[in-house]
Amino acid sequence: MRALVRRDVGHEEPNNYLGRDAYEGEVFYVYQGHTYGCIRNGPGLPAVVALSESGPHGTPFFEFPRDAVDIEGEDFPAAAVQPSVRQSVLRPQQDPQPHS
């Protein structure tokens, strides 16, 4: 299942363990592997979801605020996810040339 980020989420926001800002329109995957208790869900805790950038069994996975994503099959139909133009424009780019 894919997860579509529905609002910008800063790296400093609680429960964003992606390690960077996430932008509205980015597409991640709901992590389907074992989390070994690393993802904190339960009474009195904020709702979170385990996501991955590299597929449903891709690692590393990370905890992310549930209220910041729409999940395929739960919040929208499967055919509805298309990466946004904003994702490719705003995502930090890797510098292909090493600095001396």
C-alpha positions in Angstrom: 0.0 0.0 0.0 1.2 3.5 -0.8 0.9 6.5 1.5 0.4 9.9 0.1 1.6 12.8 2.2 -1.3 15.3 2.6 0.5 18.1 4.3 4.1 19.4 4.7 5.8 17.7 7.7 8.9 19.3 9.0 11.8 17.2 10.2 11.4 18.7 13.7 7.7 17.7 14.0 7.0 15.0 16.6 6.8 11.5 15.2 8.6 12.4 12.0 11.5 10.0 12.0 12.2 10.3 8.2 15.2 12.5 9.0 14.2 15.3 6.6 11.2 17.4 5.7 8.4 15.6 3.9 6.3 17.5 1.4 2.6 17.4 0.4 2.3 15.0 -2.5 5.2 12.8 -1.8 4.5 9.0 -2.0 5.9 6.5 0.5 5.0 2.9 1.2 3.3 1.4 4.3 6.0 -0.8 5.8 4.8 -4.4 5.9 7.8 -6.0 7.7 8.6 -6.5 11.4 9.1 -3.4 13.4 10.2 -5.2 16.6 8.3 -2.7 18.7 9.9 0.4 17.3 6.7 1.9 16.1 4.8 3.3 19.1 1.0 2.8 18.9 -1.5 2.5 21.7 -3.8 4.3 24.1 -2.7 7.8 24.9 -0.1 7.8 22.2 -0.3 9.8 18.9 -1.4 7.7 15.9 1.7 6.8 13.8 2.4 4.6 10.9 5.5 2.8 9.7 6.6 3.9 6.3 9.4 3.2 3.9 10.7 5.1 0.9 11.7 1.9 -1.0 8.7 -0.4 -0.9 6.5 -2.2 1.5 9.3 -4.4 2.7 12.1 -1.8 2.1 14.4 -0.7 4.8 15.0 1.5 6.6 11.4 2.1 7.8 10.5 5.1 9.8 7.7 6.3 12.1 5.5 9.0 10.6 2.4 10.9 11.9 -0.7 9.0 10.7 -2.7 12.3 10.4 -0.2 13.5 7.8 -0.8 10.7 5.2 -3.6 9.2 3.3 -3.2 5.4 2.9 -4.2 3.6 -0.2 -7.2 1.3 0.3 -8.1 3.1 3.6 -8.3 6.8 2.6 -8.5 6.6 -1.2 -8.7 4.1 -4.0 -5.6 2.3 -5.2 -5.5 4.0 -8.7 -5.6 7.5 -7.3 -1.9 8.0 -6.3 0.3 9.9 -8.7 3.5 11.6 -7.5 3.1 15.3 -7.6 5.2 17.8 -9.5 6.0 19.4 -6.2 7.7 16.1 -5.0 10.3 16.2 -7.8 10.8 20.0 -7.5 11.1 20.3 -3.7 12.9 17.1 -2.7 16.5 17.7 -1.8 18.7 16.8 -4.7 22.0 14.8 -4.4 25.0 16.6 -5.7 26.5 14.2 -8.3 29.9 15.9 -8.1 31.9 15.3 -4.9 33.3 18.4 -3.3 37.1 18.7 -2.9 
